Amino acid sequence: MTKADLVPVPELKERINEKIRNHLFQKQPELLQKYIEEVEEANNHYQEALDIHAKVDLPKYEEEHQNFLSKKRVSLASERCLADSGLSLNSQFNERQSLKGRVSVISTSNPQSGKAFNPFEKF
């Protein structure tokens, strides 16, 4: 055996697969029809993808993408500024929520009895 007799592995695999396919298709012709349909469907999907890709206005898409990224950078920068000042959107929300709770307890408590209103307490 010489070096010229050696077959590259991918080519050898393809030859083996071809022999297996031919053997199967001779024994079961319906498999051949199914294989042909699947190959045609894959080619159709590929062609549709090429058509869609050809229709996309790439410069416009890139411009919209850059606009999105710049807006995202601005919102991240404003969040960082709030964080640097000791505030964040979450802390502001939590502070407002805790104030709401205090206000509702104060407004529903009975100042004469000195105890807070309990909605589950029977009258």
N, C-alpha and C positions, 0 to 999 in steps of 0.2 A: 504494500500500500504506500503510495506516495502522497506528498502534500497536496497535489492536484486532485487526488481522489477524495479528499476530505470535503464535506459539505458543511457550510455554516449552520449553526444550530437553528436560527429562525427559519431558514430555508428548509431545513430538514423537518422541523415541526409543521411547516405549511404542507410539505409533501405528505406527511403522515396524516394530517387532518384531511387533506384532499382524498386520500385513499379511503379513509374511514367514511367520509361523506358519500363518496361514490358507492361504496359497499352498502351503506344504509339506504341510499336512494334506489339502488337496484332491488333491494329486498322490500322496501316500503316506499313506493312512488308518492304516496300522500305527503311524506316528509319532505320530499323535494319541492312539492307545490307550496307547502307551508314555509320552507326556507326561502323560496323565491319571493313570496309575499312579504316576509319579514325584511328581506333585503330591500325590496322596493319601498316599503314603509319607512325604513331608516333613511333611504335616499331622499324620500319626499320631505321628511323632517329636516334633513340637512339642507335641502334646497329652500325650504321655508325660512330657516334660520339665516341663510345667505341673503334672501330677499329682504327680510326684516333689517338685517345689518346694513344693507345697501340703502334703505329708506331713512335710517337714523341720521339726523343732522348732527354730526360729531362736534363741530365747533359750538353749536348752540347748547348741546348737552354739557360740554366741558364748561361753558360759561355759567350755566345754571348750577352745576356742581360746585364751581368756585364760589358763587354767591351763597350757596348753602353753607359751605365751609366757613366763609367769612362771618356769616350770621352766627354760626356755632361758636366761632372764636370770640365774637363780641359778647355772647351770653356767658361763656366761660370766664372771660375777663371781668365782667361785671360781678359774677359770683365770687371770683377771687378778691375783688375789691371789697365786697361785703364781708368776706371771711377775714381779710386783713384788718378791717375796722372792728372786728369782734362780733359781727353779725352774720347771719346767713339766712337764707329764705326759710329754712326749717326752724331756726331759733326764733325768728320773728313770728312764725305761725304758732309755735308752741307757746310763746309769750302771750299772744292774743287769746289762745284757747284757755290758758290758765287764768287770764283776767276775766274772761267770760264766766268761768266757773265761780270765781270769787264774787262777781257781781250778782250772779243768780242766787248764790247762797245768802248774800247780804239782803237782797230784795225779798227773799221768801222767808227769812227768819222772823220770828216774833220778838221784837226788841223788849217787850215786857217780861216774857218768860226766860229770855236769855238762851233759848235753845233753837237750833236750826230746824227748819221745816223738814219733815220726813214724809214723803208721799205714801209710804207703806203703813204708816201708823193709823190705827183706827180712831175715829172721832168719838 
